[in-house]
Amino acid sequence: MNENKEVIFRIKDLKTWFPITKGAFKKVVGHVKAVDGLNLEVYKGETLGIVGESGCGKSTFGKTVMMLENPTGGQVEFNYGGEFKDITKFSKPEMFEFRKKVQMVFQDPYSALNPQKKIYTSFEEPLKVHGMNTREEREETMQRVLKMVNIQPDYLMRYPHEFSGGQRQRLCIARALEVTPEVLICDEPVSALDVSIQAQVLNLMKDIQKELNLTYLFIAHDLSVVQYMADRIVVMYLGNIVEVADSKALYDEPLHPYTQALLSAIPVPDIHKKKKRQVLEGEVPSPIHKPSGCAFHNRCPHCMDICKTQDPALVHKGVEGHMVACHLHDETTQTS
């Protein structure tokens, strides 16, 4: 932990497994281990990027932190004014209050808004649910958040299909801000948008973060977008963390072979420069039958015998806060 920064989320050994059933009696014959023993601290006011290939568990992690998915094990502790409370043990009233502090922005803005209801209704319902009883208060709040995302208040009387993709996503961000949250979990918030619109939405999110001192968990597969947005980056592979680092440190000097391969895939916008691509061999293992030892060993160009039998621990390496789970950087492995 960085002692100079205040921790807002403390996640310990988090597991989210989905049961696989078989037969008429729904006998559990296995589990999809989407998140499998994840440990992480999130600092207040930062943008924490979470990256990895499709199926690595990053979206499930975000939904579990939001408690949209029930964890199989572990703890998710949230900072309530210096006191950490495990939200996995919350009662319904406690969870209701927690929802005000943590909100989510989903990947598809169209499916996040009810196509049969006007924007006004979609914005008014959460305010009613959270106890804003007077219409004047609700309309004042709606106009305030719409102004923050550069949407005109009279657009509230329109339906979702009357907006462009970028406008719909800005509406979703505005709706998430209505209850004045401390944390926004953003699950691929710009992946469905055109590149030019992506830039507008990302800049808008940065401005809002500064104004409201928000904490972002920014889940994405586009490494260029994450580099622009994130202060720190978590790289996930098959349900667990393989590397954590400051954004600049990760892009300048990635330590894990998987991170190196991901970064080598970022295209360079210059036809005169050729970038050496690190192509990974083999297939991503199944989260149902994870390989023994390091989950990445069957695709790693530096695989050693120990990688096939021992799962590497996430250890500090290099600059402050840079952590990696790889036997190549494990001093105990190198000296043994």
Secondary structure as GFF3:
##gff-version 3
##sequence-region A 1 336
A	DSSP	beta_strand	7	22	.	.	.	ID=ss1
A	DSSP	beta_strand	27	43	.	.	.	ID=ss2
A	DSSP	beta_strand	47	51	.	.	.	ID=ss3
A	DSSP	alpha_helix	58	65	.	.	.	ID=ss4
A	DSSP	beta_strand	73	80	.	.	.	ID=ss5
A	DSSP	beta_strand	83	86	.	.	.	ID=ss6
A	DSSP	three_ten_helix	87	89	.	.	.	ID=ss7
A	DSSP	alpha_helix	92	101	.	.	.	ID=ss8
A	DSSP	beta_strand	102	105	.	.	.	ID=ss9
A	DSSP	alpha_helix	119	129	.	.	.	ID=ss10
A	DSSP	alpha_helix	135	148	.	.	.	ID=ss11
A	DSSP	three_ten_helix	153	157	.	.	.	ID=ss12
A	DSSP	three_ten_helix	160	162	.	.	.	ID=ss13
A	DSSP	alpha_helix	165	177	.	.	.	ID=ss14
A	DSSP	beta_strand	183	187	.	.	.	ID=ss15
A	DSSP	alpha_helix	195	212	.	.	.	ID=ss16
A	DSSP	beta_strand	215	219	.	.	.	ID=ss17
A	DSSP	alpha_helix	223	229	.	.	.	ID=ss18
A	DSSP	beta_strand	232	237	.	.	.	ID=ss19
A	DSSP	beta_strand	240	246	.	.	.	ID=ss20
A	DSSP	alpha_helix	247	252	.	.	.	ID=ss21
A	DSSP	alpha_helix	257	264	.	.	.	ID=ss22
A	DSSP	three_ten_helix	305	308	.	.	.	ID=ss23
A	DSSP	beta_strand	315	316	.	.	.	ID=ss24
A	DSSP	beta_strand	323	324	.	.	.	ID=ss25
A	DSSP	three_ten_helix	327	329	.	.	.	ID=ss26
A	DSSP	alpha_helix	331	335	.	.	.	ID=ss27
###
